[in-house]
Amino acid sequence: MTPPPSPSFLERFGLHRPELRAWAMYDWANSAFYLVIVTAVFPIFYQQVAATGLDGDQATFRFAMTTAFAMTAVALTAPVLGALADFLAWRKRLMAGFVALGVLVTMSMYLIHEGDWLLATVLFGIGNFAVATSFVFYDSFLPHIARGDEMDRVSTAGYALGYLGSGLLLIVFLPGIQESFASTSRLAFVGVAVWWGVFALPLFLRVPEPPRLMEADELDAGSAMKVSFHRLAETFHELRGSYRQAFMMLLAMLIYNDGIGTIIRMAGIYAASRDVPQKHIVAAILLVQFVGIPCAFLFGYLAGKFGAKRSILFALGVFTVVCVVAFNLETTREWYIIAVMVGAVQGGAQALSRSLFASLIPKHKAAEFFGFFSVFEKFAGIFGPLIFGWMIVLTGSTRGAILSVIAFFVVGGAILASVKVEEGRREAREMEERLLA
């Protein structure tokens, strides 16, 4: 018997078809926002420039609360927008609108100067809302363009490209940021906006809009908003019943992503509060990007060998160690150790969470299910920074707040361990087959 042909180089990394590459390019596009605006540059810019005149802990508290409010807005709107996108087959249209909003707001950050903390807060909040909402539609394309055995590789490839693209952009501005922080940072914000807008285009040009698929109890003539709310209620009911494993996955992710999100969003400003030099904060966060490239691909391999669930649980164990090291952070060397550890597991944990959930849901309702995915993911963006901010108030120190993050990894990991992956995938396949029949 002739053995099957060996997979090509691109197939090993989940990038062997044009639509897969075009889809993954949006990770390349938007990751510049997450690296420069959310993680590496804007948090420091907010504290040292926009919040001039405010106490350091007060600036950190306002930054955390802005993140929490923006993620609350996403959580309240994402399921409705997802249901509307599925019913009208408008995923690309709605995604384009939020990408355009995010690009415009990010470019406007050039206008922020010393003491403009209110303007900085508003623009940062809207930008977070726009980029996070765009992911409701972006993630929902995954089960339509990738087969079941491809999803882990395709998802991790997207994260790897995101690390590479955002890292390259930050390298361009890094020398200027280190020499003239405020003025070069504002130029970097414009660069992020252009980067995001230009590299989002391949998705809109090459990824097809998934076909509209009506269920038996839906009338095409009905109000789109009315039917969307009906589908939303139905999907929520199905999550708790027919798709219980997907629901348990969401619950686990809600908790452990609290910890991951807090580390991503608060790392830069936490390091600044621990007197890590500014240039080393940015350099270490850049290091995360380049450590993350091979490690994201590695997690795609590990998922194929050991399963996505076990691979995520391993990553959560590493994140727990990160919190312990961060609590004892005293030197720049320790800050770089933290960066390497985070880079090794961050992309893999998030990419495999996306692909694991995609394998547990029916394709024809992917946008509304990913709307709920976004709700749970964004509540993680709410509770983590919110608890971190209030722990600063209660303990009087950002250092004391870091230990609270460990609980998210322990509890979330325990719930994830209880998810029956094969049972959930079987339920999703059977529901899709019944509908198509």
C-alpha positions in Angstrom: 0.0 0.0 0.0 1.4 3.4 -1.0 2.0 5.6 2.1 0.2 9.0 2.1 2.3 11.9 0.8 4.2 13.9 3.4 2.6 17.3 4.2 4.1 20.3 2.6 6.1 22.9 4.5 3.1 25.3 4.6 0.7 22.5 5.4 2.7 21.7 8.6 2.0 25.2 9.8 -1.6 25.5 8.6 -1.0 28.0 5.8 -1.3 25.9 2.7 -4.4 27.5 1.1 -4.9 31.2 0.1 -7.9 31.7 2.4 -6.0 30.3 5.4 -3.1 32.7 4.8 -5.5 35.6 4.2 -7.3 34.8 7.5 -4.1 34.5 9.5 -2.9 37.9 8.1 -5.5 39.6 10.3 -3.6 38.3 13.4 -0.6 40.0 11.8 -2.6 43.2 11.3 -4.3 43.6 14.7 -1.5 42.3 16.9 0.3 45.6 16.3 -2.5 47.3 18.3 -2.3 44.7 21.1 1.5 45.0 21.3 2.0 48.8 21.0 -1.2 50.1 22.4 -2.3 47.6 24.9 1.0 46.2 26.2 4.3 47.8 25.4 4.1 51.6 24.6 0.8 53.2 25.4 0.5 52.0 29.1 3.9 53.7 29.8 2.9 56.7 27.6 -0.4 57.0 29.6 1.4 57.0 32.9 4.4 59.2 32.0 2.8 61.6 29.5 -1.0 61.6 29.4 -1.4 61.3 33.1 1.3 63.9 34.0 0.4 65.3 37.4 -1.4 62.2 38.6 0.0 59.8 41.2 1.5 56.6 39.7 -0.9 54.2 41.4 -3.8 56.6 40.5 -2.8 56.5 36.8 -2.6 52.7 37.0 -6.0 52.5 38.6 -7.6 54.7 35.9 -5.9 52.7 33.2 -7.3 49.4 34.6 -10.8 50.8 35.0 -10.8 52.0 31.4 -9.9 48.5 30.2 -12.7 47.1 32.4 -15.3 49.5 31.0 -14.3 48.9 27.4 -14.5 45.1 27.8 -17.9 45.5 29.5 -19.2 47.2 26.3 -17.8 44.4 24.2 -19.4 41.8 26.4 -22.8 43.5 26.2 -22.9 43.9 22.4 -20.9 40.9 21.0 -23.6 38.2 21.2 -26.2 40.4 19.4 -23.7 41.4 16.7 -22.7 37.8 16.2 -26.3 36.6 15.8 -27.0 39.5 13.4 -23.9 38.6 11.4 -24.9 34.9 11.1 -28.5 35.7 10.1 -27.7 38.4 7.5 -24.4 36.9 6.4 -22.7 40.2 7.3 -19.6 39.0 9.1 -17.2 40.8 6.7 -19.3 44.0 6.6 -19.6 44.3 10.4 -15.9 43.4 10.8 -14.9 46.0 8.3 -16.9 48.7 10.2 -15.1 47.9 13.5 -11.7 47.7 11.9 -12.3 51.2 10.3 -13.4 52.6 13.7 -10.3 51.1 15.4 -7.9 52.5 12.8 -9.4 56.0 13.0 -9.2 56.1 16.8 -5.7 54.7 16.9 -4.5 57.4 14.4 -6.2 60.0 16.6 -3.9 59.0 19.5 -1.3 61.2 17.8 -3.1 64.2 19.3 -2.5 63.2 23.0 0.0 65.4 24.8 1.1 65.9 28.5 -1.9 66.0 30.9 -4.4 64.8 28.3 -5.4 61.8 30.4 -9.1 62.2 29.6 -8.5 62.2 25.8 -6.1 59.3 26.2 -8.7 57.4 28.3 -11.5 57.9 25.8 -9.4 56.9 22.7 -7.9 53.9 24.5 -11.3 52.7 25.6 -12.9 53.0 22.1 -9.9 51.4 20.4 -10.1 48.4 22.8 -13.8 48.1 22.1 -13.3 48.2 18.3 -10.4 45.7 18.1 -12.1 43.2 20.5 -15.4 43.3 18.7 -13.7 42.7 15.3 -12.5 39.4 16.7 -16.1 38.2 17.1 -16.4 38.0 13.3 -12.7 37.1 12.7 -12.7 34.1 14.9 -16.0 32.8 13.5 -14.5 32.3 10.1 -12.1 29.6 11.5 -14.5 26.6 11.4 -15.6 27.6 7.8 -12.1 27.8 6.3 -10.3 25.0 8.2 -11.1 21.3 8.6 -11.3 19.8 12.0 -7.8 18.4 11.9 -6.4 21.7 10.7 -7.9 24.1 13.2 -5.2 23.9 15.9 -2.5 24.5 13.3 -4.3 27.3 11.6 -5.1 29.1 14.8 -1.6 28.9 16.2 -0.2 30.0 12.8 -2.3 33.1 13.2 -0.9 33.9 16.6 2.7 33.2 15.3 2.2 35.7 12.4 0.8 38.1 14.9 3.9 37.9 17.1 6.1 38.4 14.0 4.3 41.3 12.5 3.8 43.3 15.6 7.4 42.6 16.7 8.7 43.9 13.4 6.6 47.1 13.7 7.9 47.8 17.2 11.5 47.3 16.1 11.0 50.1 13.6 10.0 52.6 16.3 12.1 51.2 19.2 15.3 53.3 18.6 13.2 56.5 18.5 11.1 55.5 21.5 14.3 55.0 23.6 15.7 58.4 22.5 12.6 60.6 22.4 9.8 58.7 24.0 6.8 61.0 23.8 7.1 62.2 20.2 8.1 58.8 18.8 5.3 57.1 20.7 2.8 59.3 19.0 4.3 58.4 15.6 4.1 54.8 16.5 0.4 55.1 17.2 -0.1 56.3 13.6 2.1 53.5 12.4 -0.1 51.0 14.2 -3.3 52.4 12.6 -1.8 52.2 9.1 -0.4 48.7 9.7 -3.8 47.5 11.0 -5.8 48.9 8.1 -3.5 47.8 5.3 -2.9 44.2 6.5 -6.6 43.6 7.3 -7.3 43.9 3.5 -6.3 40.3 2.5 -9.1 38.8 4.7 -11.8 41.0 3.0 -10.4 40.1 -0.4 -9.7 36.4 -0.1 -11.9 34.9 2.7 -15.4 34.1 1.4 -18.5 35.2 3.4 -19.9 32.0 4.9 -23.3 31.1 3.4 -26.5 32.0 5.2 -28.2 29.0 6.6 -31.7 29.3 8.0 -33.2 27.0 10.6 -36.6 25.5 10.4 -38.2 28.0 12.8 -36.8 31.1 11.1 -38.5 33.2 8.5 -36.5 35.1 6.0 -39.1 37.8 5.9 -38.8 38.5 9.6 -37.1 41.5 11.2 -33.3 40.8 11.2 -33.0 42.2 14.7 -35.9 40.3 16.0 -34.7 37.0 14.5 -31.2 37.8 15.8 -32.4 38.2 19.4 -34.4 34.9 19.0 -31.3 33.1 17.8 -29.3 34.6 20.6 -31.7 33.3 23.2 -31.8 29.9 21.5 -28.0 29.7 21.3 -27.7 30.6 25.0 -30.2 27.8 25.8 -28.3 25.4 23.6 -25.0 26.2 25.2 -26.4 25.1 28.6 -28.0 22.0 27.1 -27.0 20.6 23.7 -23.5 22.0 23.8 -22.6 21.6 27.5 -18.9 20.8 26.8 -18.6 24.1 24.8 -20.2 25.9 27.8 -17.8 24.3 30.2 -14.9 25.3 27.9 -16.2 28.9 28.0 -16.5 28.9 31.7 -12.9 27.6 32.1 -11.7 30.2 29.7 -13.6 33.0 31.4 -11.6 32.3 34.5 -8.1 31.4 33.3 -8.2 34.1 30.6 -8.7 36.6 33.5 -5.2 35.8 34.5 -3.7 35.8 31.0 -5.4 39.1 30.2 -4.3 40.7 33.4 -0.7 39.8 32.7 -0.9 41.1 29.1 -2.5 44.4 29.9 -0.9 45.2 33.2 2.7 43.9 32.7 4.2 47.1 31.3 2.7 49.4 33.9 3.5 46.9 36.7 7.1 46.8 35.7 7.2 50.6 35.6 5.9 50.7 39.2 8.7 48.2 40.2 11.3 50.7 38.8 12.3 48.6 35.8 13.9 51.0 33.3 11.6 52.1 30.4 13.9 50.8 27.7 14.1 47.3 29.3 10.3 47.2 29.7 9.8 47.7 26.0 12.7 45.5 25.0 11.5 42.6 27.1 7.9 42.9 25.7 9.5 42.8 22.2 11.4 39.7 23.3 8.0 38.1 24.1 7.0 38.5 20.5 10.0 36.7 19.0 10.0 33.9 21.7 6.3 33.5 20.9 6.8 32.8 17.1 8.4 29.4 17.3 6.5 28.5 20.5 3.1 29.2 19.0 3.9 26.8 16.2 5.2 24.4 18.8 1.9 24.4 20.6 0.2 23.6 17.3 2.4 20.5 17.2 1.8 19.7 20.9 -1.9 19.9 20.3 -1.7 17.4 17.5 0.3 15.0 19.7 -1.2 15.4 23.2 -4.4 17.3 22.5 -5.4 21.0 22.8 -6.7 20.6 26.4 -3.6 19.1 27.8 -1.4 21.7 26.0 -3.5 24.6 27.5 -3.2 23.1 31.0 0.6 23.0 30.7 0.6 26.7 29.7 -1.5 27.6 32.7 1.0 25.9 35.0 3.8 28.1 33.5 1.7 31.2 34.0 1.3 30.3 37.7 5.1 30.3 38.0 5.2 33.6 36.2 3.1 35.2 38.9 5.4 34.0 41.6 8.5 35.4 39.8 6.7 38.7 39.2 5.8 39.0 42.9 9.5 38.8 43.7 10.5 41.1 40.8 13.5 43.1 41.9 15.9 43.2 39.0 15.9 43.8 35.2 17.2 40.2 34.7 14.1 38.8 36.4 11.9 41.0 34.2 13.5 39.3 31.1 13.0 35.9 32.6 9.3 36.7 33.0 9.2 37.8 29.4 10.7 34.6 28.1 8.2 32.5 30.1 5.2 34.5 29.0 6.4 34.4 25.3 6.7 30.6 25.5 3.1 29.9 26.5 0.9 33.0 25.8 0.2 32.6 22.1 -0.3 28.8 22.4 -2.8 29.0 25.2 -4.9 31.6 23.5 -4.7 30.1 20.0 -5.6 26.6 21.3 -8.5 28.1 23.3 -9.9 29.5 20.1 -9.5 26.3 18.0 -10.7 24.0 20.8 -13.9 26.0 21.2 -14.4 26.2 17.4 -14.3 22.4 17.3 -17.2 22.2 19.8 -19.7 24.3 18.0 -21.9 24.1 14.8 -20.5 26.0 11.9 -23.7 27.7 10.8 -23.9 29.5 14.1 -20.2 30.2 14.5 -20.5 34.0 14.7 -23.1 34.0 17.5 -21.3 31.2 19.4 -18.1 33.3 19.1 -20.2 36.2 20.3 -20.6 34.3 23.5 -16.9 33.3 23.3 -16.2 37.0 23.1 -18.4 37.7 26.1 -16.6 35.2 28.3 -13.2 36.3 26.9 -14.0 40.0 27.5 -15.4 39.4 31.0 -11.9 38.0 31.5 -10.7 41.4 30.4 -13.0 43.0 32.9 -12.6 41.0 36.1 -8.8 40.6 35.9 -7.9 44.3 35.6 -10.8 45.2 37.9 -9.6 42.9 40.7 -6.0 43.9 40.0 -7.0 47.6 40.4 -8.9 47.0 43.6 -6.1 44.9 45.0 -3.9 47.9 44.6 -6.4 50.0 46.6 -6.7 47.3 49.3 -3.0 46.5 49.6 -1.6 49.9 48.7 0.8 48.2 46.3 0.9 46.8 42.7 3.2 44.1 44.0 0.5 42.7 46.4 -2.0 42.6 43.6 0.0 40.2 41.4 -0.6 37.2 43.7 -4.4 37.4 43.1 -3.8 36.4 39.5 -2.7 32.8 40.5 -6.3 31.9 41.6 -7.5 32.4 38.0 -5.1 29.8 36.6 -5.8 27.2 39.3 -9.7 27.4 39.2 -9.8 27.8 35.4 -7.5 24.9 34.9 -9.6 22.7 37.1 -12.7 23.4 35.1 -10.9 22.9 31.8 -9.7 19.5 33.0 -13.4 18.4 33.3 -14.3 19.2 29.7 -15.0 16.1 27.6 -13.6 17.2 24.3 -14.6 14.2 22.1 -18.2 14.2 23.4 -18.5 17.9 22.6 -17.2 17.5 19.1 -19.6 14.6 18.4 -22.5 16.7 19.6 -21.6 19.6 17.3 -21.2 17.2 14.3 -24.6 15.6 14.9 -26.4 18.9 15.2 -24.9 20.2 12.0 -25.7 17.0 10.1 -29.4 17.1 11.3 -29.8 20.6 10.1 -28.2 19.9 6.7 -30.4 16.9 6.3 
